[in-house]
Each structure stands twice: as C-alpha cells, then as structure tokens.
C-alpha cells in the first residue's frame, strides 16, 4: 500500500486550518496543522513532508521567511511549497512569492475544489521534475535531471527549483519559440487564463543569465510580446 502524501498546513486562522485541512484529509492526504511558522519548521526538519502550505502573513514570522529557511536546509530544500494570502493577493505579491521559490501562490478564500486541484498539480509537477530523466547540455552547461544538478565547465551551479525547471525546458526545446503562456503553464503550473504576468518569467530569466555567464546568456533570446527562445 502506498502511504498517503504528507502535507504540513500552517495558518494562524483556525477556521482556515479546519476547512481546508478537512478538505485535504477527505482526499486522502495526511495533514498536520500548525498555527505558526516556527512549529512548522521544526516539524519539517524532524520529518520532511511531501508538501508545505503556508499563509504569507502570520505573527512571529510568515510564509516567506519559512520558505527561505526550508530552501536553505539540505533536507528540506526541494520540498514543494504553496503560499496563500487573503491580504497580499495582487499580481506583484504573487510574482514575488514565486520568485522566492514558491511552487504556487493562492489567493484566499478559494473554493475547496480548487485547493484540491492546485495541491494535486504541484505534487504531480514536482514529482515529474524529480523523476529520472535525461542529461541536457549546451556547451559547457550540463543539467542532470535525475539528480537535479547543474554544472558549468565542471563547477556546480546553484539554481532554485524554478530556475532549474525553466532552464531544463529551454535546453529540451532548443530553437523553439516558447510562449509566455506555455512557460507559465509548464514550469509554474498556472492556467494562463488566470495568471499571465510575464514578469514572473522575466525575473527568472534575468537571474539565469547572470548565473550561466554571458556566452550562454546571449542564447536566451526574448521575443517581444511572444516569449523566449534558446538558440
């Protein structure tokens, strides 16, 4: 029997914890509920979960701080992470959360069915990204999609999950024009009808260019109003 996926859900609103926690439990997930980020971090370090869902703003430390601490930990760096907020709901806040390494950003309140769908999508996407795959390369740049490591001229590149996934898509589709909608859907799991802000991609492309050096950076070509192409 396959054990259920373990979700750590943190929110200082007891009603949010109850409603969405019950919904996810009913779907077969093993849900642990926490009222603050410190408790969640301690629990995650002791037993790494399959997913963390966190409110953005909480007394004593919010979701962004929790995300940063998990990403900095060796054992927890790759834990899928969903941010939620009932206050910071705008595109700029969402883009900021994604840029800092979140796998999704949800605006509260949201229908329970949508919560279930988003959780399933993030778990599928992250599992697929960690499954054994091909070695992708471009010049001295090599991505091992099995180990999820990147090297440049034999030296390790430190990439966030989204940077790695975006670069893997570029390398696997060299020469093809990749639209903003395609990248948001493929790398971030967004429905383009709901979220289509190109800023999210632009920020990640900018950091990738800095990390891979000018020669390879020049091969990531922005096509105005359309998307990107890796030449």
N, C-alpha and C positions, 0 to 999 in steps of 0.2 A: 504494500500500500504506500502510495506517495504521500509524504507528510504535507500538511497544508502550508501555504506561504505565510510567513510571519510578518505582520505589519505592526510597527510602532506608531501610534497616533498620539500627537501631542497638541493640546489646545487648552487655554485657560478658561474656556467656556464649557461648563459641564454639559449643557444641552447639546452642543456640537459634538462632543465626545460620545454622548449617549446615542444620538440619532445616527450619525454616520458610522460609529463603531458597531452599532447593532446591524446596520445595513450590510456592512462588510462581513461581519460574523455570519450573517444569514447566507452569504455567498460562499461560505466555506473557508474563509481566511481565519487565521489565528491572530486575533487583535489584542495588543496590550495598549492600555490607555494611560497617558501621563498628563499631568497638569502643568509641567514646566520643562524647559529645555535641559536643565541640569540632570534631572532624573532620567530623561531620555538618553542623554549622552552616556551616563554611567551604565545604563542597561545595554546600550548598543556596544559599548566596549567590552562588556562581560559576555554578551551573546549577540553576535551580529545578526540583525534582522534581514529579511528579504526586501523590505521597503520601509521608508520613514515618511510620514505625512505630518507636516508641521504648520501651525499658524505662523504668520510672519511677525506679528507684534504681540509680545507677551511680557508681563512684568519679570524682571530679573534676567532677561536675555531672550531674544526672539529667534525665529526660524532661520534667519540669515546667519546669525552667529553659530547656531547649531550646525547648519550646513557646512560652514567653514571648518569647524572643529572635526566633523566627520570626514570631510575631504582631506584633512591634514593627517588623519590617522591611517596607519598602514593597513590595518584590518578592515577599516570602515570606508576607505577612500572610494570604493566603487558601489556603495550601497545606493540604490535608486532613491531619489528624494523628490517629494512633491510639496511645494509651498502652497499655502492657502491664505487668503486675506479677505475680510469683509470691509476693510477701510482702504487699503492700498490696492485698488482694483484696476487702475489705469494701465495703458499700454507701456508707459515708461517704467512703472513699477514691475510689471511682468517681465519686460525685457531685462531689467536689472537683475531680477532673481534668476532668470535663465542664464544670463551672462556670468553669474557667480557659481554656476554649476548645477542648478536645479534641473530635474528632468521634466518637470511640468509646473505650471503656476495656475491655480484655480481661484476664481472669484467666488466668495461666499455671499449669499447662500446659493447652492447649486442643487439641481434635482438629484435625488439619491441614485437614480438610474445612470445619470451622467458621471457621478462619482465612481460607481462600479465600472463603467466603461473606461474611464481615464486610468484607474488603477490597473485594470487588465492590460490596457495598451502600454503603459510604462513597463510593466513586468515583462510583457512579450518583447518589447523593443530592447530592453536591457539584456534579457536572456539571449536574444538573437545576436546582439553585439558581442557577447562573451562566448558564443559558441565557436568551436573550431572552424577555422576558415582559411583563407589564402594569405600568402605573403604578398603585399603590394609594395611596389617600389617606383621611384622616379629619380634617376641619377643616384646620388649617394644617400637618398632618403629611403628607408625601409620600414614598413609597418607590418608587424606580426599580429594579425587579427585574432590568433589563438591566445597568445599571451597578452594581447592588448599593449604592446610596447612599440615605441617608435625610436629609431636611431637615425642619426645623420652623420655620415662619414665615420660610423662605428661608435659614436657618442650618443648616449641616451638623451632623448628629448622628453621633457616633462610637459605633457598635454593633459588638459581637462578631458572628461568623458566626451563632451560635445565637440571639442576641438579634434579629438581623435576620430570621432564618428564622421565629422564633416570632411576631414582630410581623407578618410577611407573612401567616402563617396566620390570625392574629386579624383582620386587615383584609380578607382574602379571604373570611372566613366570619362577617361581622358579624351579630350577633344569634343565632348558633347556639351551643348548649352544646357545648363541646369537652371530651371526657373526658380524664382523665389518661392513659389507655391510648392514646387517639388521638394526643395531643400527643407522648408519648414515642416512638411508632412513626413519626409523620410528621416530626417535627423532629429527633429523635435517632437514628432508625432501630432502636430497640430492639424486641425481641419482648416484649410486656407479660407473657408467661408467665415470662420470665427476669428482667425488671427492671421494677419498678412503683413505685419510690420517688417520691412526689410532690414531695419536697424539691428535686429537680433542677429541676422546673418552677417551684416557688415562688421559688427564688433568682433565676432569670432574670426572672420577673415583677416581683420587687421592684426589680431594677436597671432594668428597662424603665420602671417607674413613675417612678423618680427622674429618668430621662433625658428623658421626654416631657412632664413637667410635670403639675401636679395636675389640670387640667381633663381631659386625655386619660387620665391615670392612673385617674381615677374611672370611666372607661368599661370598664376591665378588671375584670370582676366575678368574684370567686371564689365558686363554688357549693360549699359544704361537702360533702365526700365524693363529689363528682361531677366537678368540673373547673372550667373557666373559660368566660366568655362576654364578647365585646367588644360592648358595647351601642352 
